[in-house]
Amino acid sequence: MPALITHHQFALRVFSKLKKAGIEASDHEMAMIGAQGPDIFFFHRVLPWERGESYTSIGSRLHNISPAKLFEAFRSVLNSERIKYNEMLGYVEGFFCHYALDRAAHPYICWAQQRLAEDDPSYGKSAIQYHFRIESALDTMVLRRETGRLIKRYDLTNTLPNDSGDRYATVGRLYRSLLSRLFNTMLPAELLAHAPGDMRHALFFMNDKTMMGRRLVFRPVEKLMRRGHFATSLLRPNHTGDWDYANERHAEWTNPHDNLQKCNDSFFELYDFAVNEASDMITEFISALPSGKSMQEITQDRGFASDLPGIYEEK
């Protein structure tokens, strides 16, 4: 899955396209939170001073479920929750951006991490470290491509709106209803509401504009523990010329979920194509409220990771 700057910039592009077509985001700030999709739960209550049970597993479960089922559940929540309706709808619109980019880009990134591991076998001790290294590099590249800005002058917390107007509480209420419908589990809305704020807190510590943190703290710890780049792979590099992270040379790659599906598109071509798909899905979703076209028709039930119909871990 692409990382946070990439998802943020992607959503800005999608909503700019929709605005030109006469469609405004129902709530722009909530849409920008939604653009981070289930990833907000990967940071839920993970810092040692944050009290309460951690629900990091929700992030994986939502990525691994049927997208058609997931968005049907979102529609069901919207049809039953009238408080903060526009805010919740804005969040779901942003979530479509996350989904569209994940499904388009994830097959390439999973292929690329295998190639990077072959080219630089001493870098990581696990596949996820190569995955994070590619995503972090793409964040740097997308920021420069979309805005002209350098990563060393960028604050990562800019990717996630702050908690104004009870935004996070609204996220908590939305997820309480959503998770009840999807998994038949009732979790406290006030605890779920911590997810976006916890992500912002973590991003504050992930800022490393001077590169001093990785040189003086993270790399020495990594070398001592001999577990590869388990921390520095999560930090955005200032320079990305050491490897072809975006496949700008157009090497042929294969979808790991279907060896017959081959492609030579660059990451940026996938990104641009996904902008159109996200715009179309959001437009169709709005038209399908409160009851219209099925989410199967709108999403084709293409998995977050596979980009293939019906290919996901949790049925």
Secondary structure, DSSP 8 states (H G I E B T S, - for coil): ---HHHHHHHHHHHHHHHHHTT---SSHHHHHHHTTGGGGGGGTT-STT--S---THHHHHHHTB-HHHHHHHHHHHHHH--TTHHHHHHHHHHHHHHHHHHHHHHHHHHHHHHHHHHH-TTSBSSHHHHHHHHHHHHHHHHHHHHH---GGG--GGGGS----TTHHHHHHHHHHHHHHHHHS----HHHHTHHHHHHHHHHHHH--TTSHHIIIIIHHHHHHHTSBSTTGGGS--S--TTS-TT-TT---EEETTEEEEEE---HHHHHHHHHHHHHHHHHHHHHTTTT-S-HHHHHTTB-TTT-SBT--SB-
